[in-house]
Amino acid sequence: MPTRSRAHLQALQRGLLLAMTLGALAGMSGCNKGKAAPGAQPGGAQGPAAQPPVPVAVVPARIGPISSFYNATATLEAEKQAQVLARVSGVVKSLAVEEGDQVRADQVLLQIDNQEYQLRVDQAQARTENLEARFRRTEEMRAQDLASSQDFEAAKSELATAKSDEGLARLNLSYTAVRAPFTGRVTRRLVNVGQTASVGTPLFDLADFDPLLARVHVPAREFRRLLADQPVELTLDSVEQKLQGRITLVSPVIDPQSGTIKVTIEIPSYPAGVRPGDFAEVRIVTDSHDRALLVPRLAVISEKGEDVVYVAAADSTAERRVVTLGFSDNDTAEITAGVQAGDPVVVKGQRSLKHGARLKILADTTPAVAAREAAR
């Protein structure tokens, strides 16, 4: 074959191969023209619709009661406290009780040596008996007009004085047995056996722990909301246990320096280890709303100085609502504006939401969700 013809054939083959390659590339380009990148919108932009739904739990806003509270800290006190003092002088002969003992009213606590006081009683009794005999004789003589009225009155007066002296001697003798003035517990013993006590010497400290009391000072503006027998909730600082009390006294006057009113709270029942001196947090109800619109407190978040909740809209998107709060407690918040009863309020996942975000509402949307979220 001539050299020119062979060269011509090779050129045709190269041209055909190039044409086939270009055609294949053009076909691939045409196939990809109508397809966008995963997650992309026309023009290359990515919008909210491309984001996966946010899993959330919701609880419907409900109607219910809620109260406002005044919180204070108080020291628990015994209802009655007294220091038992010696009423006669003498040597402490014996002790009948010790610190921590429970005692009854009029129970003997301590015995002072009473020999001297017994002798004084015997002496006074003898004098009284002598004067009684003298008075009877004078009375008989007066009846017979053998004694003057002055003698009769003198005998009568001396007998009365003797009886009085005998009564005083017996009273002092009784004071040698020191007795409890009321039922309670011995909190401190202040003397020992063999110690000489004088009149007025402190012997014991006694307190009645049943019931315990808490006294708090409430601002005067709350006065009209405080009533006798109103229930009060207390939380013990030592054991973190809740107790129930009631208001027993509300002072009729306002402290001019602090502008507060003293309120006395009675605690009738408490654990065995609780005693005067323990600290307790006191919560007194100052106002109540019986039909308030309530949501779990954790549903309310703060954004840019506003109180906000997120509501699951009908199209399963998040709706940001600015709300106005009323009363609140540890678990619940009152909404006075921004939400209606029955609105599904987001209680889990709300902190990562934006307005319009797509939602995936979890099946478990009961109030227990809120309780679990609060415990996290």
C-alpha positions in Angstrom: 0.0 0.0 0.0 1.4 3.4 -0.8 2.7 5.4 2.1 0.2 8.3 1.5 -2.8 6.0 1.7 -1.6 4.4 4.9 -1.1 7.8 6.6 -4.6 8.9 5.4 -6.2 5.9 7.0 -4.5 6.4 10.3 -5.6 10.1 10.4 -9.2 8.9 9.8 -9.0 6.5 12.7 -7.7 9.1 15.1 -10.5 11.5 14.1 -13.1 8.8 14.7 -11.7 8.0 18.2 -11.7 11.7 19.2 -15.3 12.1 18.0 -16.4 9.1 20.1 -14.7 10.4 23.2 -16.3 13.9 22.9 -19.7 12.3 22.3 -19.4 10.2 25.5 -18.4 13.3 27.6 -21.3 15.3 26.2 -23.7 12.5 27.1 -22.5 12.4 30.7 -22.8 16.2 31.0 -26.4 16.0 29.7 -27.4 13.4 32.2 -26.1 15.4 35.2 -27.8 18.7 34.1 -31.1 18.0 35.8 -29.6 16.7 39.1 -28.8 18.9 42.2 -26.3 18.0 44.9 -27.9 16.2 47.9 -29.3 18.7 50.4 -28.8 21.6 47.9 -31.4 23.9 46.6 -31.4 25.4 43.1 -28.6 27.9 42.7 -26.5 26.0 45.3 -28.2 27.4 48.5 -29.2 25.3 51.5 -32.3 26.4 53.5 -34.3 25.3 56.6 -36.2 22.6 54.6 -32.9 20.8 54.2 -32.2 20.5 58.0 -33.4 17.3 59.7 -36.4 17.6 62.0 -35.5 18.4 65.7 -36.9 15.7 68.1 -38.9 17.4 70.9 -41.3 16.4 73.6 -44.4 18.6 74.2 -46.9 19.0 77.0 -50.2 20.8 76.6 -50.7 24.1 78.6 -53.3 23.4 81.3 -55.6 25.2 83.7 -54.9 24.6 87.4 -54.1 26.3 90.8 -50.9 28.0 91.7 -49.7 30.1 94.6 -47.1 32.7 95.4 -44.9 32.2 98.4 -42.9 34.3 100.9 -39.6 32.4 101.6 -37.7 33.0 104.8 -35.2 31.1 107.1 -36.0 30.5 110.7 -34.5 28.8 113.7 -36.7 26.2 115.4 -37.6 27.0 119.0 -39.2 25.1 121.8 -42.7 26.2 122.7 -41.8 26.7 126.4 -38.4 27.3 127.9 -37.5 28.0 131.5 -34.6 28.0 133.8 -35.4 26.2 137.1 -34.0 28.2 140.1 -33.4 27.2 143.7 -36.1 28.7 145.9 -34.4 27.8 149.2 -30.7 27.5 150.3 -29.1 24.2 151.0 -26.8 21.4 149.9 -27.8 19.5 146.8 -28.5 16.0 148.2 -29.5 14.1 145.1 -30.3 14.4 141.4 -33.3 12.6 140.0 -32.9 13.5 136.3 -30.1 14.1 133.8 -29.7 16.2 130.6 -31.9 14.9 127.8 -34.4 13.2 130.1 -38.1 13.7 129.4 -40.0 14.9 132.5 -43.6 15.4 133.5 -45.0 18.5 135.1 -44.4 18.5 138.9 -41.9 15.6 138.7 -39.0 15.9 141.2 -35.8 17.0 139.5 -33.5 17.5 142.5 -33.5 17.2 146.3 -31.9 19.7 148.6 -31.0 18.5 152.1 -34.2 19.3 154.1 -33.3 18.4 157.7 -33.2 22.1 158.8 -36.5 22.9 157.0 -38.2 19.9 158.6 -37.1 21.0 162.1 -38.5 24.5 161.3 -41.8 22.9 160.4 -41.8 20.8 163.7 -41.1 24.0 165.7 -43.8 26.0 164.0 -46.3 23.2 164.4 -45.6 22.9 168.1 -46.1 26.6 168.6 -49.3 26.5 166.6 -50.6 23.7 168.8 -49.7 25.6 171.9 -51.5 28.7 170.8 -54.5 26.8 169.7 -54.9 25.4 173.2 -54.4 28.9 174.7 -57.0 30.3 172.3 -59.6 27.7 173.3 -59.1 28.5 177.0 -59.4 32.2 176.4 -62.5 31.7 174.2 -64.2 29.7 177.1 -63.2 32.3 179.6 -64.5 35.1 177.4 -67.8 33.2 177.1 -68.0 33.3 180.9 -66.9 36.9 181.0 -63.7 35.9 182.8 -61.4 37.3 180.1 -61.4 40.7 178.5 -62.1 41.2 174.8 -58.5 42.4 174.5 -57.1 39.1 175.8 -59.4 37.2 173.4 -58.3 39.2 170.4 -54.6 38.9 171.3 -54.9 35.1 171.6 -56.7 35.0 168.3 -54.0 37.1 166.5 -51.1 35.1 168.0 -52.8 31.9 166.7 -53.2 33.3 163.2 -49.6 34.4 163.1 -48.4 30.9 164.3 -50.5 29.2 161.6 -49.0 31.5 159.0 -45.5 30.8 160.2 -46.2 27.1 160.1 -47.5 27.4 156.5 -44.4 29.3 155.4 -42.2 26.6 157.1 -44.0 23.9 155.2 -43.8 25.8 151.9 -40.0 26.1 152.3 -39.8 22.5 153.1 -41.6 21.6 149.9 -39.1 23.8 148.0 -36.3 21.4 148.9 -37.8 19.0 146.4 -37.3 20.9 143.1 -40.0 20.0 140.6 -40.6 20.5 136.9 -42.8 23.5 136.2 -44.2 21.8 133.0 -43.8 18.7 130.9 -40.7 18.9 128.7 -37.1 17.8 128.4 -34.0 18.7 130.5 -31.7 20.5 128.2 -29.0 21.4 130.7 -28.0 20.5 134.3 -26.2 23.3 136.1 -25.4 21.9 139.6 -23.8 18.8 141.1 -24.5 16.7 144.1 -22.8 18.2 147.2 -22.9 21.7 145.8 -24.5 24.4 148.0 -27.3 26.2 146.3 -28.6 29.6 147.3 -31.9 31.2 146.6 -31.9 32.0 142.9 -29.1 29.6 141.9 -29.8 28.1 138.4 -30.4 24.3 138.6 -31.7 23.1 135.3 -32.8 24.4 131.8 -36.0 22.9 130.8 -37.8 23.1 127.4 -41.0 21.8 125.9 -40.4 20.4 122.4 -44.0 19.5 121.6 -44.7 21.4 119.4 -41.7 23.2 118.0 -42.1 26.8 116.8 -40.6 28.9 114.0 -40.8 32.7 114.1 -40.3 34.7 110.9 -40.7 38.4 110.1 -42.9 39.0 107.0 -43.1 42.3 105.1 -46.1 44.3 106.2 -47.5 44.3 102.6 -48.2 40.6 103.0 -50.2 41.2 106.3 -53.7 41.0 104.8 -52.9 37.6 103.3 -51.8 35.9 106.5 -54.4 34.1 108.6 -54.4 32.0 111.7 -54.3 28.2 111.0 -53.0 28.9 107.5 -50.8 26.0 106.4 -47.0 26.5 106.0 -44.4 24.4 104.4 -40.9 24.0 106.0 -37.8 22.3 104.7 -35.3 21.2 107.4 -31.7 22.2 106.6 -30.2 19.3 108.5 -32.1 16.4 106.8 -33.6 18.2 103.8 -37.0 16.9 104.8 -40.3 18.7 104.3 -42.5 19.4 107.3 -46.0 20.9 107.6 -46.8 23.7 110.0 -49.5 26.2 110.6 -49.6 29.9 111.6 -50.7 30.3 115.2 -49.9 33.9 115.9 -49.7 37.0 113.8 -48.4 40.1 115.6 -50.9 43.0 115.6 -48.1 45.5 115.2 -45.5 46.4 112.6 -41.9 46.7 113.6 -41.2 50.4 112.7 -37.5 49.8 112.0 -37.9 46.8 109.6 -41.4 47.3 108.4 -42.2 43.6 109.2 -44.7 41.6 111.2 -43.7 38.7 113.4 -45.4 35.5 112.5 -45.3 32.4 114.8 -45.6 29.0 113.1 -46.3 25.8 115.0 -44.8 22.5 113.9 -46.8 19.7 115.6 -45.0 16.7 114.0 -41.4 16.2 113.1 -38.6 13.5 112.9 -37.1 12.3 116.1 -33.7 13.9 115.5 -35.1 17.4 115.1 -34.6 19.8 118.0 -34.5 23.5 118.9 -31.8 25.3 117.1 -32.2 23.5 113.7 -32.6 25.8 110.7 -35.5 25.5 108.3 -36.6 27.2 105.1 -40.1 28.5 105.5 -42.6 29.0 102.6 -45.8 30.9 103.4 -48.5 31.1 100.8 -49.3 34.8 100.2 -51.7 34.6 97.3 -53.4 31.9 95.1 -54.8 31.7 91.6 -57.3 28.8 91.3 -57.6 28.8 87.5 -54.3 29.8 86.1 -52.8 28.8 82.7 -49.8 26.6 83.6 -46.8 25.2 81.8 -43.8 23.3 83.1 -41.3 25.8 84.4 -38.5 24.3 82.3 -40.4 25.1 79.1 -39.8 28.8 79.7 -36.4 30.1 78.5 -34.8 33.5 78.4 -33.8 35.0 75.1 -32.5 38.5 74.7 -34.2 39.6 77.9 -37.6 38.1 76.9 -39.4 35.1 78.4 -40.0 32.6 75.6 -41.7 29.3 75.0 -41.8 27.2 71.8 -45.1 25.8 70.6 -45.5 22.9 68.2 -47.6 24.4 65.3 -50.1 22.4 63.3 -47.5 21.9 60.5 -45.0 20.4 62.9 -42.8 23.5 63.0 -41.6 25.5 66.0 -43.4 28.7 66.8 -41.6 31.1 69.1 -43.9 32.8 71.6 -42.9 35.7 73.9 -44.9 35.2 77.1 -45.8 37.1 80.2 -45.2 35.2 83.5 -47.4 35.3 86.6 -46.7 33.1 89.7 -44.2 30.3 89.6 -42.9 27.5 91.9 -40.2 24.9 91.6 -42.0 22.9 88.8 -44.7 25.1 87.3 -45.0 28.6 85.8 -48.2 30.6 85.2 -48.6 32.2 81.8 -50.8 35.3 81.6 -50.2 36.1 77.9 -48.7 34.4 74.9 -50.1 30.9 75.2 -53.6 29.4 75.3 -54.9 26.3 77.1 -54.1 23.2 75.2 -51.2 24.6 73.2 -48.5 21.9 72.8 -45.5 23.6 74.6 -42.1 22.1 74.0 -40.5 20.8 77.2 -37.6 18.9 75.7 -35.2 20.1 73.0 -36.5 23.7 73.2 -33.1 25.3 73.8 -31.8 24.3 70.3 -34.9 25.5 68.5 -35.4 28.4 66.1 -38.6 29.8 64.9 -39.9 27.8 61.9 -37.6 24.8 62.6 -39.1 21.4 61.6 -40.1 19.2 64.5 -40.3 15.5 65.2 -42.6 15.2 68.1 -41.8 12.2 70.3 -44.5 9.8 71.1 -44.1 10.2 74.9 -45.5 13.7 75.4 -47.0 13.3 78.9 -46.2 15.5 81.9 -43.7 12.8 83.0 -41.4 14.1 80.3 -41.2 17.4 82.0 -40.4 15.7 85.3 -37.6 13.7 83.7 -36.3 16.8 82.0 -36.3 18.7 85.3 -34.3 15.9 86.9 -31.5 16.1 84.3 
